[in-house]
């Protein structure tokens, strides 16, 4: 297989309502505002989202954006921010993570800004990333790992046509030491 660095991966993807693009310098304030608004719901799943246990600063969010852009260029991670086509507001963050380019296999991850919950934005954006994963990257498998109790995340997987491959008992531990179950959903080529 050719080096993933030589593979064209779109930095922009448009859907009916969204523009997905790779984070870049200058996005930190928008990411910070969206994370702060959403922290209570993100913190409900500390084993899946340990980064949400700490309140970020604008500088930390800006650093994440710059590091994410670098990871995208190096093909170590494929993060995207989803913006509303009409308002330009940041709606969600998602990406194809932990690529195994030998297979290829990727892990889909996502979260939605609290004020945009329940409006189908994550499903719309994730569907676009799945299409890109299979069509452009020739992925054989895309997985989602989520807390078994995260019903909203599980519903996204089901709307995307993913199969629940298993519930892993006592697979996750929160920072407070609470043990919980995890799910693996997947869709294959």
N, CA and C of each residue as an Amber inpcrd file, in Angstrom:
protein
   567
   0.8380000  -1.1850000   0.0000000   0.0000000   0.0000000   0.0000000
   0.8830000   1.2480000   0.0000000   0.4580000   2.2420000  -0.7690000
   1.1710000   3.5130000  -0.7900000   1.0350000   4.1990000   0.5690000
   1.9660000   5.0500000   0.8510000   1.9430000   5.7870000   2.1080000
   0.6440000   6.5790000   2.2270000   0.0090000   6.5600000   3.4020000
  -1.1950000   7.3760000   3.5770000  -0.9260000   8.8690000   3.3920000
   0.3400000   9.2910000   3.5320000   0.6730000  10.7000000   3.3170000
   0.4390000  11.1190000   1.8670000   0.4820000  10.1470000   0.9660000
   0.3000000  10.4440000  -0.4550000  -1.1630000  10.3690000  -0.8870000
  -2.0140000   9.9270000  -0.0120000  -3.4340000   9.7640000  -0.3390000
  -4.1720000  11.0980000  -0.1940000  -4.9900000  11.4080000  -1.1940000
  -5.8010000  12.6240000  -1.0980000  -6.9720000  12.3600000  -0.1570000
  -7.0570000  13.1510000   0.8990000  -8.1760000  13.0950000   1.8330000
  -8.7550000  14.4960000   1.8770000 -10.0440000  14.6430000   1.5770000
 -10.5990000  15.9920000   1.5050000 -10.5580000  16.7220000   2.8480000
 -10.1230000  17.9650000   2.8000000 -10.0990000  18.8110000   3.9960000
 -11.4610000  19.4620000   4.2240000 -12.3230000  19.4420000   3.1960000
 -13.6660000  20.0000000   3.2630000 -14.6590000  18.9880000   2.7190000
 -15.7780000  18.8410000   3.3890000 -16.8690000  17.9810000   2.9250000
 -18.1690000  18.7510000   3.1620000 -19.0030000  18.8480000   2.1520000
 -20.2830000  19.5380000   2.3020000 -21.4240000  18.5300000   2.3230000
 -22.3830000  18.7950000   3.2010000 -23.6210000  18.0250000   3.2460000
 -24.7660000  19.0120000   3.0240000 -25.9750000  18.5440000   3.1450000
 -27.1250000  19.4190000   2.9260000 -27.1110000  20.6410000   3.8400000
 -26.7790000  20.4450000   5.1120000 -26.8360000  21.5420000   6.0810000
 -25.4970000  21.9380000   6.6670000 -24.4480000  21.1890000   6.3530000
 -23.1810000  21.3620000   7.0660000 -21.9870000  21.5060000   6.1400000
 -20.9830000  22.2020000   6.6570000 -19.6550000  22.1930000   6.0650000
 -18.7430000  21.5330000   7.0840000 -18.1500000  20.4180000   6.7160000
 -17.1610000  19.7520000   7.5590000 -15.7950000  20.1790000   7.0520000
 -14.9460000  20.5840000   7.9870000 -13.5820000  20.9240000   7.5910000
 -12.6230000  20.6180000   8.7260000 -11.3840000  20.4510000   8.3480000
 -10.3300000  20.1580000   9.3010000 -10.1340000  21.3850000  10.2010000
  -9.9600000  21.1790000  11.5120000  -9.6680000  22.3180000  12.3920000
  -8.4070000  23.0380000  11.9330000  -8.3600000  24.3320000  12.2240000
  -7.1930000  25.1220000  11.8410000  -6.9530000  26.2130000  12.8770000
  -5.8020000  26.8320000  12.7780000  -5.4740000  27.9430000  13.6740000
  -6.5750000  28.9850000  13.5690000  -6.9860000  29.4930000  14.7180000
  -8.0500000  30.4770000  14.7640000  -9.3990000  29.9010000  15.1500000
  -9.5360000  28.5620000  15.1600000 -10.8050000  27.9080000  15.5300000
 -10.9580000  27.7210000  17.0370000  -9.9200000  27.9860000  17.7960000
  -9.9340000  27.6790000  19.2220000 -11.0680000  28.3160000  19.9980000
 -11.3900000  29.5740000  19.7280000 -12.4620000  30.2570000  20.4720000
 -13.8130000  29.5930000  20.2090000 -14.0790000  29.2240000  18.9610000
 -15.3420000  28.5470000  18.6360000 -15.4200000  27.1680000  19.2950000
 -14.3220000  26.4290000  19.2450000 -14.3010000  25.1050000  19.8730000
 -14.4930000  25.2530000  21.3780000 -13.8060000  26.2020000  21.9750000
 -13.9100000  26.4290000  23.4110000 -15.3520000  26.7340000  23.8100000
 -16.0180000  27.6230000  23.0920000 -17.4030000  27.9830000  23.4110000
 -18.3240000  26.7710000  23.2930000 -18.1390000  25.9690000  22.2520000
 -18.9870000  24.7830000  22.0660000 -18.7460000  23.7530000  23.1630000
 -17.4910000  23.5570000  23.5350000 -17.1740000  22.5970000  24.5940000
 -17.7560000  23.0670000  25.9200000 -17.5730000  24.3340000  26.2600000
 -18.1070000  24.8440000  27.5300000 -19.6200000  24.6630000  27.6040000
 -20.3050000  24.9600000  26.5100000 -21.7560000  24.8050000  26.4650000
 -22.1730000  23.3530000  26.6580000 -21.3280000  22.4310000  26.2660000
 -21.6840000  21.0200000  26.1970000 -21.0800000  20.1870000  27.3170000
 -20.2300000  20.7870000  28.1480000 -19.5380000  20.0210000  29.1870000
 -20.4630000  19.1500000  30.0350000 -21.6200000  19.6220000  30.5120000
 -22.4550000  18.7390000  31.3380000 -22.8310000  17.4300000  30.6460000
 -23.1910000  17.4830000  29.3760000 -23.5580000  16.2290000  28.6940000
 -22.3240000  15.4040000  28.3410000 -21.2070000  16.0450000  28.0340000
 -19.9820000  15.2970000  27.7410000 -19.4790000  14.5730000  28.9880000
 -19.6300000  15.2270000  30.1360000 -19.1390000  14.6470000  31.3900000
 -19.9790000  13.4770000  31.8770000 -21.1120000  13.2490000  31.2620000
 -21.9300000  12.0860000  31.6310000 -21.2290000  10.7800000  31.2520000
 -20.2280000  10.8580000  30.3740000 -19.5370000   9.6530000  29.8970000
 -18.0280000   9.8140000  30.0390000 -17.5460000   9.8930000  31.2790000
 -16.1280000  10.2030000  31.5040000 -15.1650000   9.1340000  31.0230000
 -15.6040000   7.9030000  30.9310000 -14.6870000   6.8620000  30.4610000
 -14.4210000   7.0170000  28.9660000 -15.4180000   7.4870000  28.2170000
 -15.2570000   7.6840000  26.7720000 -14.6230000   9.0190000  26.4370000
 -14.8920000  10.0160000  27.2620000 -14.4540000  11.3830000  26.9660000
 -13.6500000  11.9650000  28.1290000 -12.5070000  11.3550000  28.4550000
 -11.7520000  11.8420000  29.6180000 -11.2960000  13.2890000  29.4720000
 -11.1100000  13.7620000  28.2500000 -10.6840000  15.1410000  28.0310000
 -11.7380000  16.1420000  28.5200000 -13.0070000  15.7210000  28.5950000
 -14.0840000  16.6170000  29.0120000 -14.1440000  16.7860000  30.5320000
 -13.3300000  16.0620000  31.2710000 -13.3480000  16.1780000  32.7260000
 -12.6420000  17.4470000  33.1950000 -11.8880000  18.0550000  32.3060000
 -11.1470000  19.2610000  32.6400000 -11.6980000  20.4140000  31.8230000
 -11.9740000  21.5150000  32.4880000 -12.4880000  22.6740000  31.7640000
 -11.3610000  23.2640000  30.9330000 -11.5560000  23.3390000  29.6310000
 -10.4710000  23.8240000  28.7740000 -10.3790000  25.3500000  28.8040000
  -9.2500000  25.8240000  28.4060000  -9.0590000  27.2580000  28.1990000
  -9.1490000  27.5110000  26.6950000  -9.2730000  28.7710000  26.3170000
  -9.2550000  29.1080000  24.8930000  -7.9060000  28.6850000  24.3010000
  -6.8280000  28.8990000  25.0510000  -5.4900000  28.5250000  24.5620000
  -5.3840000  27.0150000  24.3470000  -5.9400000  26.2210000  25.2740000
  -5.9020000  24.7600000  25.1070000  -6.7260000  24.3380000  23.8890000
  -7.8490000  24.9770000  23.6720000  -8.6720000  24.6550000  22.5030000
  -7.9670000  25.0440000  21.2120000  -7.2910000  26.1850000  21.2320000
  -6.5280000  26.6130000  20.0540000  -5.3740000  25.6420000  19.7870000
  -4.7140000  25.2050000  20.8360000  -3.6380000  24.2180000  20.6860000
  -4.1830000  22.9350000  20.0840000  -5.3600000  22.4790000  20.5590000
  -5.9750000  21.2670000  20.0020000  -6.2370000  21.4420000  18.5100000
  -6.7270000  22.6020000  18.1110000  -7.0130000  22.8420000  16.6900000
  -5.7400000  22.7370000  15.8460000  -4.6690000  23.3420000  16.3170000
  -3.4080000  23.3160000  15.5700000  -2.8300000  21.9020000  15.5280000
  -2.8570000  21.2070000  16.6680000  -2.3720000  19.8160000  16.7010000
  -3.2340000  18.9200000  15.8170000  -4.5390000  19.1690000  15.7820000
  -5.4360000  18.3730000  14.9400000  -5.1290000  18.5800000  13.4640000
  -4.8500000  19.8140000  13.0750000  -4.4880000  20.0910000  11.6810000
  -3.2020000  19.3550000  11.3120000  -2.2320000  19.3430000  12.2250000
  -0.9700000  18.6320000  11.9690000  -1.2040000  17.1300000  11.8700000
  -2.0210000  16.5830000  12.7680000  -2.3150000  15.1440000  12.7390000
  -3.0060000  14.7660000  11.4300000  -3.8820000  15.6350000  10.9370000
  -4.5450000  15.3820000   9.6570000  -3.5110000  15.3160000   8.5300000
  -2.6110000  16.2770000   8.4880000  -1.5850000  16.2880000   7.4370000
  -0.7070000  15.0470000   7.4900000  -0.4290000  14.5680000   8.7070000
   0.4030000  13.3760000   8.8780000  -0.3950000  12.0760000   8.7450000
  -1.7320000  12.2100000   8.6100000  -2.6470000  11.0670000   8.4680000
  -2.6570000  10.1860000   9.7100000  -2.3650000  10.7890000  10.8750000
  -2.4320000  10.0670000  12.1470000  -3.8200000  10.1310000  12.7460000
  -4.6180000  11.1010000  12.3320000  -5.9810000  11.2940000  12.8020000
  -6.6700000  12.1470000  11.7350000  -7.9850000  11.9640000  11.5890000
  -8.7120000  12.7240000  10.5810000  -9.8690000  13.4740000  11.2520000
  -9.5490000  14.5490000  11.9770000 -10.5700000  15.2990000  12.6990000
 -11.2680000  16.3140000  11.7890000 -12.5350000  16.5540000  12.0920000
 -13.3150000  17.5640000  11.3720000 -14.1670000  18.3480000  12.3650000
 -14.4210000  19.5970000  12.0320000 -15.4100000  20.4080000  12.7100000
 -16.5750000  20.5670000  11.7450000 -17.7940000  20.5270000  12.2690000
 -18.9910000  20.6660000  11.4370000 -19.6320000  22.0150000  11.7210000
 -19.7760000  22.8200000  10.6790000 -20.3540000  24.1570000  10.7920000
 -21.6870000  24.2150000  10.0470000 -22.6470000  24.9150000  10.6180000
 -23.9340000  25.1420000   9.9770000 -23.6960000  25.9610000   8.7040000
 -24.1940000  25.4560000   7.5690000 -24.0010000  26.1490000   6.2870000
 -24.6000000  27.5440000   6.2710000 -25.6950000  27.7520000   6.9760000
 -26.3920000  29.0450000   6.9280000 -25.8260000  30.0560000   7.9170000
 -25.5750000  29.6150000   9.1500000 -25.1600000  30.5580000  10.1940000
 -23.6510000  30.6040000  10.4020000 -22.9480000  29.5670000   9.9770000
 -21.5110000  29.4750000  10.2300000 -21.1610000  29.0100000  11.6290000
 -22.1860000  28.6860000  12.4410000 -21.9500000  28.2450000  13.8190000
 -21.3330000  26.8520000  13.8620000 -20.4230000  26.6470000  14.7960000
 -19.8710000  25.3170000  15.0420000 -20.9490000  24.4550000  15.6840000
 -21.2690000  23.3440000  15.0500000 -22.3620000  22.4740000  15.4760000
 -21.8390000  21.2160000  16.1640000 -20.7520000  20.6490000  15.6450000
 -20.2590000  19.3660000  16.1520000 -18.7830000  19.2160000  15.8300000
 -18.1710000  18.2670000  16.5040000 -16.8080000  17.8440000  16.1870000
 -16.8490000  16.3410000  16.0080000 -16.1590000  15.8730000  15.0120000
 -16.1450000  14.4350000  14.7590000 -14.8910000  14.1000000  13.9760000
 -14.6770000  12.8240000  13.7800000 -13.5100000  12.4420000  13.0170000
 -13.3930000  10.9490000  12.8600000 -12.4540000  10.5860000  12.0260000
 -12.0690000   9.1920000  11.8270000 -10.7140000   9.0530000  12.5160000
 -10.7250000   8.3210000  13.6090000  -9.5750000   8.2750000  14.5060000
  -8.8710000   6.9180000  14.4580000  -7.6740000   6.8900000  15.0310000
  -6.8600000   5.6900000  15.1760000  -6.8330000   4.8350000  13.8960000
  -6.4340000   5.4440000  12.7880000  -6.4310000   4.6710000  11.5360000
  -5.4130000   3.5360000  11.5710000  -5.8220000   2.4100000  11.0620000
  -4.9090000   1.3020000  10.7770000  -4.9040000   1.1960000   9.2580000
  -3.9300000   1.8200000   8.6310000  -3.8990000   1.9530000   7.1800000
  -3.6170000   0.6290000   6.4780000  -3.1260000  -0.3820000   7.2070000
  -2.8670000  -1.6740000   6.5680000  -4.1600000  -2.3560000   6.1580000
  -5.2620000  -2.1100000   6.8840000  -6.5130000  -2.8400000   6.6280000
  -7.3180000  -2.1900000   5.5010000  -7.6340000  -0.9890000   5.3870000
  -7.7270000   0.0960000   6.3440000  -8.9770000  -0.0010000   7.2470000
  -8.7550000   0.4200000   8.5050000  -9.8050000   0.4410000   9.5250000
  -9.6860000   1.7660000  10.2640000 -10.8610000   2.3450000  10.5950000
 -10.8860000   3.6320000  11.2940000 -11.9420000   3.5850000  12.3830000
 -11.8010000   4.4760000  13.3440000 -12.7830000   4.5880000  14.4190000
 -13.4720000   5.9460000  14.3090000 -14.7780000   5.9200000  14.1840000
 -15.5760000   7.1380000  14.0970000 -15.8940000   7.6380000  15.4990000
 -15.6540000   8.9120000  15.7320000 -15.9990000   9.5270000  17.0110000
 -16.7150000  10.8350000  16.7500000 -17.5640000  11.2510000  17.6860000
 -18.3410000  12.4660000  17.4710000 -18.9050000  12.9950000  18.7820000
 -19.1660000  14.2920000  18.7970000 -19.9600000  14.9360000  19.8500000
 -20.6260000  16.1470000  19.2200000 -21.7580000  16.5280000  19.7820000
 -22.5660000  17.6080000  19.2360000 -22.7290000  18.7080000  20.2780000
 -22.6840000  19.9240000  19.8310000 -22.9190000  21.0800000  20.6980000
 -24.3020000  20.9610000  21.3350000 -24.4010000  21.2500000  22.6200000
 -25.6380000  21.0420000  23.3870000 -26.8460000  21.7290000  22.7540000
 -26.6800000  22.9430000  22.2640000 -27.8180000  23.6670000  21.6970000
 -28.2950000  23.0820000  20.3740000 -27.5510000  22.1340000  19.8170000
 -27.9190000  21.5020000  18.5400000 -28.2760000  20.0210000  18.6940000
 -28.3410000  19.5530000  19.9420000 -28.7180000  18.1470000  20.1770000
 -30.0860000  17.8520000  19.5750000 -30.2600000  16.6160000  19.1130000
 -31.5600000  16.1460000  18.6650000 -32.0170000  16.6800000  17.3200000
 -31.1210000  17.2690000  16.5450000 -31.5080000  17.8380000  15.2530000
 -30.9220000  17.0780000  14.0700000 -30.2660000  15.9490000  14.3290000
 -29.7480000  15.1070000  13.2600000 -28.4240000  15.5390000  12.6630000
 -27.7660000  16.5220000  13.2570000 -26.5140000  17.0070000  12.6880000
 -25.4000000  15.9660000  12.7480000 -25.2910000  15.2620000  13.8750000
 -24.2190000  14.2660000  13.9940000 -24.4320000  13.1350000  13.0000000
 -25.6570000  12.6720000  12.8620000 -25.9310000  11.6020000  11.8990000
 -25.5770000  12.0630000  10.4870000 -25.9670000  13.2750000  10.1370000
 -25.6740000  13.8180000   8.8020000 -24.1670000  13.9070000   8.5550000
 -23.4460000  14.4450000   9.5290000 -21.9990000  14.5950000   9.3820000
 -21.3010000  13.2410000   9.3720000 -21.7160000  12.3520000  10.2720000
 -21.0970000  11.0220000  10.3480000 -21.3480000  10.2270000   9.0740000
 -22.5340000  10.3640000   8.5070000 -22.8370000   9.6720000   7.2490000
 -21.8750000  10.1350000   6.1460000 -21.5880000  11.4260000   6.1120000
 -20.6420000  11.9490000   5.1220000 -19.2410000  11.3860000   5.3490000
 -18.8300000  11.2680000   6.6160000 -17.5050000  10.6960000   6.8920000
 -17.4510000   9.2180000   6.5440000 -18.5370000   8.4990000   6.8050000
 -18.5660000   7.0790000   6.4200000 -18.4370000   6.9330000   4.9100000
 -19.1710000   7.7460000   4.1750000 -19.0930000   7.6860000   2.7170000
 -17.6530000   7.9400000   2.2690000 -17.0290000   8.9630000   2.8430000
 -15.6570000   9.2730000   2.4890000 -14.7200000   8.1230000   2.8740000
 -14.9330000   7.5220000   4.0400000 -14.0710000   6.4220000   4.4940000
 -14.1100000   5.2610000   3.5100000 -15.3040000   4.9040000   3.0770000
 -15.4240000   3.7530000   2.1810000 -15.0930000   4.1020000   0.7330000
 -15.5260000   5.2600000   0.2630000 -15.3440000   5.6170000  -1.1420000
 -13.9320000   6.1340000  -1.4270000 -13.4600000   7.0540000  -0.6340000
 -12.1710000   7.6970000  -0.8910000 -11.0050000   6.9220000  -0.2870000
 -11.1930000   6.4340000   0.9530000 -10.0890000   5.7770000   1.6580000
 -10.0830000   4.2660000   1.4920000 -11.1090000   3.7210000   0.8300000
 -11.2350000   2.2720000   0.6320000 -11.1940000   1.5110000   1.9500000
 -11.7920000   2.1010000   2.9910000 -11.8350000   1.4280000   4.2880000
 -12.5980000   0.1190000   4.1660000 -12.1780000  -0.8470000   4.9440000
 -12.8930000  -2.1170000   5.0210000 -13.7950000  -2.1510000   6.2460000
 -13.4720000  -1.3010000   7.2300000 -14.2090000  -1.3390000   8.4910000
 -14.1350000   0.0230000   9.1710000 -15.2860000   0.4680000   9.7070000
 -15.3400000   1.6600000  10.5460000 -16.0740000   1.2660000  11.8230000
 -15.4770000   1.6120000  12.9580000 -16.0250000   1.2480000  14.2710000
 -16.4090000   2.4850000  15.0600000 -17.3430000   2.2880000  15.9850000
 -17.6460000   3.2860000  17.0130000 -17.5340000   2.5760000  18.3480000
 -16.8000000   3.1600000  19.2800000 -16.6900000   2.6660000  20.6500000
 -17.3990000   3.6880000  21.5330000 -18.3820000   3.2540000  22.2870000
 -19.1080000   4.1970000  23.1430000 -19.5330000   3.5130000  24.4390000
 -19.8840000   4.3230000  25.4200000 -20.4260000   3.7910000  26.6670000
 -21.7620000   3.1150000  26.3760000 -22.0060000   2.0040000  27.0170000
 -23.2810000   1.3010000  26.8320000 -24.4560000   2.1760000  27.2500000
 -24.2410000   3.0690000  28.2000000 -25.3030000   3.9540000  28.6800000
 -25.5210000   5.1790000  27.7960000 -24.6870000   5.3850000  26.8060000
 -24.8120000   6.5590000  25.9420000 -25.8120000   6.2580000  24.8220000
 -27.0740000   6.3670000  25.1520000 -28.1380000   5.9940000  24.2180000
 -28.1670000   6.8800000  22.9810000 -27.8540000   8.1590000  23.1210000
 -27.8500000   9.0480000  21.9580000 -26.7830000   8.6090000  20.9590000
 -25.6040000   8.2730000  21.4500000 -24.5290000   7.8150000  20.5660000
 -24.9040000   6.4900000  19.9110000 -25.5150000   5.6250000  20.6660000
 -25.9240000   4.3310000  20.1170000 -26.9840000   4.5090000  19.0290000
 -27.8990000   5.4690000  19.2200000 -28.9310000   5.7140000  18.1970000
 -28.3050000   6.2380000  16.9110000 -27.2680000   7.0560000  17.0170000
 -26.5680000   7.5090000  15.8160000 -26.0250000   6.3000000  15.0590000
 -25.3780000   5.3940000  15.7710000 -24.8290000   4.1900000  15.1310000
 -25.9220000   3.4090000  14.4110000 -27.0440000   3.2580000  15.0600000
 -28.1450000   2.4990000  14.4590000 -28.6910000   3.2110000  13.2300000
 -28.8190000   4.5460000  13.2760000 -29.3020000   5.2900000  12.0950000
 -28.3150000   5.1900000  10.9370000 -27.0490000   4.9980000  11.2440000
 -26.0260000   4.8640000  10.2040000 -25.9620000   3.4460000   9.6330000
 -26.7560000   2.5350000  10.1830000 -26.7490000   1.1540000   9.6950000
 -25.6280000   0.3200000  10.2660000 -25.0500000   0.7560000  11.3630000
 -23.9650000  -0.0040000  11.9830000 -24.5450000  -1.1620000  12.7900000
 -23.7520000  -2.1800000  12.9620000 -24.1440000  -3.3740000  13.7060000
 -23.4970000  -3.3490000  15.0840000 -24.2850000  -3.6240000  16.1050000
 -23.7370000  -3.7860000  17.4500000 -23.0180000  -5.1250000  17.4800000
 -21.7040000  -5.0900000  17.5750000 -20.9200000  -6.3270000  17.5700000
 -20.7380000  -6.8830000  18.9670000 -20.9090000  -6.0390000  19.9710000
 -20.7810000  -6.5720000  21.3070000 -20.8510000  -5.5070000  22.3760000
 -21.2170000  -5.9630000  23.5540000 -21.1600000  -5.1410000  24.7530000
 -20.0590000  -5.7270000  25.6110000 -19.0820000  -4.9110000  25.8940000
 -17.9200000  -5.3480000  26.6450000 -18.1530000  -5.0080000  28.1130000
 -18.3860000  -6.0250000  28.9050000 -18.6900000  -5.8190000  30.3170000
 -17.4520000  -5.3720000  31.0770000 -17.6650000  -4.4090000  31.9920000
 -16.5960000  -3.8720000  32.8370000 -15.3790000  -3.4400000  32.0220000
 -15.6380000  -2.8240000  30.9020000 -14.5800000  -2.4530000  29.9740000
 -14.0630000  -1.0480000  30.2090000 -14.8220000  -0.2170000  30.8920000
 -14.4560000   1.1830000  31.0660000 -14.4170000   1.5420000  32.5430000
 -13.5100000   2.4280000  32.8910000 -13.4180000   2.9220000  34.2590000
 -13.3500000   4.4440000  34.1870000 -14.2200000   5.0890000  34.9360000
 -14.2200000   6.5510000  34.9680000 -13.0690000   7.0460000  35.8300000
 -12.7300000   8.3250000  35.7360000 -11.6840000   8.8700000  36.6130000
 -12.0100000   8.6810000  38.0970000 -13.3010000   8.5650000  38.4250000
 -13.7040000   8.3510000  39.8240000 -13.6760000   6.8730000  40.2140000
 -13.2990000   5.9990000  39.2760000 -13.1880000   4.5770000  39.5720000
 -14.4550000   3.7720000  39.3530000 -15.4850000   4.3620000  38.7500000
 -16.7280000   3.6400000  38.4700000 -16.5370000   2.8030000  37.2120000
 -16.8590000   1.5230000  37.3130000 -16.6940000   0.6000000  36.1980000
 -17.9830000   0.5550000  35.3920000 -17.8550000   0.5260000  34.0690000
 -19.0310000   0.4770000  33.2070000 -18.7620000  -0.3520000  31.9680000
 -19.8340000  -0.5610000  31.2290000 -19.7670000  -1.3660000  30.0110000
 -19.5630000  -0.4730000  28.7910000 -18.9380000  -1.0330000  27.7810000
 -18.7490000  -0.3360000  26.5200000 -19.3670000  -1.1090000  25.3850000
 -19.6450000  -0.4300000  24.3130000 -20.2140000  -1.0430000  23.1080000
 -19.2570000  -0.8690000  21.9420000 -19.2880000  -1.8240000  21.0500000
 -18.5910000  -1.6910000  19.7780000 -19.6330000  -1.8750000  18.6840000
 -19.7720000  -0.8290000  17.8760000 -20.5840000  -0.8770000  16.6640000
 -19.6270000  -0.8520000  15.4950000 -20.0130000  -1.4620000  14.3890000
 -19.1510000  -1.4260000  13.2160000 -19.9900000  -1.5240000  11.9560000
 -19.4150000  -1.0340000  10.8960000 -19.9650000  -1.2030000   9.5580000
 -18.7920000  -1.5840000   8.6820000 -19.0250000  -2.5190000   7.7730000
 -17.9400000  -2.9840000   6.9220000 -18.2810000  -2.6960000   5.4570000
 -17.2650000  -2.7390000   4.6590000 -17.4100000  -2.4660000   3.2240000
 -18.3420000  -3.4560000   2.5930000
